[in-house]
Amino acid sequence: VWCPSCLILNKHLKKLKEEYSNLIISRLDYDMDEEKIFKYNIGDKLPVMILLDEEGNELKRLIGEKSYNEIVDFLEV
C-alpha cells in the first residue's frame, strides 16, 4: 500500500489477467513476504516483475514503473 508504482502496476495486472486468461500472477508484499523477497533478490527498486517458467526458474525480470505496453512486450518470450 505504500508503493505508488505498485498501485499503478495493479491496474495493469488486472487488465493483463482479463486479456491473458492462462497467465498466473502472484503478488508479494515487500514487508510481509520477506523470505520470498530474499529468494528472488528483489532489491530496493519497486515494482519488480519476474517471469518464471513452469519449474519456477527465472526467465527474465522487469524493474520499475512501466506502461501496459512495456509489460506486454516483456511477457512476449
Backbone as CSV, one residue per row, in Angstrom:
resi,resn,N_x,N_y,N_z,CA_x,CA_y,CA_z,C_x,C_y,C_z
1,VAL,0.815,-1.209,0.000,0.000,0.000,0.000,0.851,1.261,0.000
2,TRP,2.133,1.165,0.305,2.976,2.350,0.380,3.733,2.613,-0.912
3,CYS,3.616,1.736,-1.891,4.379,1.863,-3.133,3.472,2.372,-4.255
4,PRO,3.560,3.660,-4.599,2.683,4.209,-5.641,2.840,3.508,-6.991
5,SER,4.070,3.151,-7.360,4.283,2.461,-8.634,3.641,1.082,-8.640
6,CYS,3.632,0.432,-7.484,2.994,-0.882,-7.379,1.481,-0.760,-7.535
7,LEU,0.903,0.302,-7.005,-0.530,0.521,-7.147,-0.904,0.738,-8.612
8,ILE,-0.065,1.449,-9.339,-0.295,1.638,-10.773,-0.167,0.298,-11.487
9,LEU,0.838,-0.490,-11.114,1.034,-1.799,-11.712,-0.180,-2.690,-11.503
10,ASN,-0.829,-2.597,-10.347,-2.005,-3.424,-10.064,-3.090,-3.228,-11.116
11,LYS,-3.267,-2.008,-11.599,-4.266,-1.762,-12.653,-3.876,-2.485,-13.930
12,HIS,-2.593,-2.432,-14.263,-2.108,-3.123,-15.461,-2.272,-4.637,-15.318
13,LEU,-1.988,-5.171,-14.134,-2.100,-6.607,-13.910,-3.537,-7.079,-14.035
14,LYS,-4.465,-6.279,-13.568,-5.883,-6.631,-13.689,-6.268,-6.738,-15.167
15,LYS,-5.841,-5.785,-15.963,-6.128,-5.802,-17.399,-5.444,-6.994,-18.072
16,LEU,-4.200,-7.271,-17.690,-3.483,-8.420,-18.250,-4.206,-9.718,-17.949
17,LYS,-4.691,-9.862,-16.732,-5.400,-11.082,-16.332,-6.662,-11.278,-17.165
18,GLU,-7.328,-10.184,-17.523,-8.524,-10.269,-18.364,-8.170,-10.686,-19.784
19,GLU,-7.048,-10.219,-20.297,-6.662,-10.484,-21.682,-5.895,-11.793,-21.854
20,TYR,-5.192,-12.229,-20.822,-4.402,-13.461,-20.882,-4.895,-14.395,-19.782
21,SER,-5.917,-15.162,-20.087,-6.558,-15.985,-19.059,-5.639,-17.078,-18.510
22,ASN,-4.611,-17.470,-19.263,-3.702,-18.514,-18.784,-2.546,-17.956,-17.955
23,LEU,-2.485,-16.660,-17.793,-1.413,-16.016,-17.037,-1.660,-16.177,-15.537
24,ILE,-0.665,-16.681,-14.842,-0.745,-16.821,-13.389,0.067,-15.684,-12.770
25,ILE,-0.591,-14.879,-11.960,0.053,-13.729,-11.332,0.087,-13.947,-9.826
26,SER,1.275,-13.893,-9.267,1.447,-13.964,-7.815,2.018,-12.628,-7.361
27,ARG,1.469,-12.109,-6.302,1.940,-10.823,-5.776,2.588,-11.045,-4.425
28,LEU,3.681,-10.344,-4.213,4.371,-10.398,-2.935,4.304,-9.037,-2.276
29,ASP,4.174,-9.050,-0.972,4.219,-7.830,-0.191,5.634,-7.690,0.350
30,TYR,6.269,-6.580,0.044,7.672,-6.372,0.405,7.903,-6.538,1.909
31,ASP,6.937,-6.152,2.727,7.098,-6.224,4.177,6.662,-7.565,4.759
32,MET,5.714,-8.222,4.113,5.133,-9.437,4.679,5.753,-10.721,4.126
33,ASP,6.358,-10.668,2.966,6.889,-11.865,2.312,8.417,-11.824,2.233
34,GLU,9.051,-11.533,3.353,10.493,-11.310,3.382,11.289,-12.495,2.841
35,GLU,10.867,-13.719,3.127,11.605,-14.895,2.672,11.630,-14.973,1.142
36,LYS,10.494,-14.751,0.508,10.432,-14.788,-0.954,11.124,-13.575,-1.577
37,ILE,11.032,-12.431,-0.918,11.721,-11.240,-1.398,13.229,-11.515,-1.453
38,PHE,13.742,-12.172,-0.429,15.158,-12.530,-0.387,15.476,-13.585,-1.454
39,LYS,14.616,-14.599,-1.556,14.823,-15.696,-2.518,14.958,-15.163,-3.948
40,TYR,14.098,-14.219,-4.311,14.102,-13.689,-5.669,14.993,-12.460,-5.827
41,ASN,15.714,-12.084,-4.772,16.637,-10.953,-4.821,15.955,-9.705,-5.402
42,ILE,14.858,-9.309,-4.786,14.039,-8.209,-5.285,14.775,-6.876,-5.241
43,GLY,15.502,-6.607,-4.193,16.209,-5.332,-4.103,15.302,-4.221,-3.612
44,ASP,15.750,-2.968,-3.811,15.025,-1.817,-3.264,14.146,-1.093,-4.275
45,LYS,14.400,-1.271,-5.547,13.617,-0.559,-6.554,12.377,-1.377,-6.908
46,LEU,11.221,-0.756,-6.746,9.948,-1.430,-6.981,9.162,-0.694,-8.055
47,PRO,8.233,-1.353,-8.690,7.916,-2.775,-8.609,8.882,-3.621,-9.425
48,VAL,8.829,-4.912,-9.146,9.632,-5.887,-9.879,8.690,-6.964,-10.386
49,MET,8.778,-7.252,-11.672,8.034,-8.369,-12.257,9.048,-9.412,-12.683
50,ILE,8.811,-10.658,-12.284,9.706,-11.746,-12.638,8.894,-12.782,-13.401
51,LEU,9.351,-13.110,-14.585,8.706,-14.128,-15.402,9.390,-15.453,-15.112
52,LEU,8.591,-16.430,-14.657,9.112,-17.744,-14.301,8.617,-18.791,-15.288
53,ASP,9.404,-19.847,-15.477,8.939,-20.963,-16.291,8.106,-21.903,-15.422
54,GLU,7.678,-23.012,-15.995,6.802,-23.949,-15.277,7.457,-24.542,-14.037
55,GLU,8.798,-24.611,-14.026,9.516,-25.171,-12.881,9.884,-24.115,-11.848
56,GLY,9.533,-22.862,-12.100,9.827,-21.793,-11.158,11.174,-21.138,-11.368
57,ASN,11.803,-21.417,-12.505,13.085,-20.783,-12.826,12.849,-19.424,-13.469
58,GLU,13.660,-18.459,-13.087,13.517,-17.111,-13.627,13.946,-17.061,-15.090
59,LEU,13.060,-16.522,-15.935,13.377,-16.316,-17.343,13.904,-14.904,-17.575
60,LYS,13.228,-13.925,-16.957,13.657,-12.533,-17.063,12.895,-11.702,-16.046
61,ARG,13.346,-10.455,-15.852,12.676,-9.570,-14.899,12.579,-8.160,-15.465
62,LEU,11.589,-7.455,-14.965,11.314,-6.080,-15.359,11.255,-5.262,-14.074
63,ILE,12.041,-4.197,-14.012,12.154,-3.419,-12.773,11.707,-1.989,-13.021
64,GLY,10.901,-1.478,-12.105,10.461,-0.094,-12.165,9.078,0.047,-12.782
65,GLU,8.560,1.256,-12.712,7.230,1.545,-13.242,7.261,1.489,-14.766
66,LYS,6.363,0.704,-15.337,6.307,0.511,-16.781,4.886,0.710,-17.278
67,SER,4.767,1.038,-18.552,3.449,1.179,-19.170,2.870,-0.213,-19.442
68,TYR,1.600,-0.236,-19.726,0.941,-1.503,-20.052,1.622,-2.158,-21.256
69,ASN,1.916,-1.383,-22.291,2.537,-1.939,-23.494,3.939,-2.472,-23.215
70,GLU,4.688,-1.825,-22.349,6.010,-2.328,-21.972,5.898,-3.681,-21.260
71,ILE,4.865,-3.833,-20.452,4.660,-5.096,-19.749,4.271,-6.189,-20.737
72,VAL,3.401,-5.881,-21.681,3.019,-6.861,-22.709,4.259,-7.295,-23.496
73,ASP,5.088,-6.347,-23.878,6.325,-6.683,-24.591,7.228,-7.584,-23.740
74,PHE,7.294,-7.319,-22.458,8.090,-8.121,-21.546,7.593,-9.565,-21.496
75,LEU,6.281,-9.742,-21.567,5.706,-11.088,-21.479,5.924,-11.912,-22.735
76,GLU,6.211,-11.256,-23.829,6.468,-11.986,-25.074,7.830,-12.669,-24.958
77,VAL,7.812,-13.972,-24.853,9.068,-14.732,-24.667,9.651,-15.089,-26.009
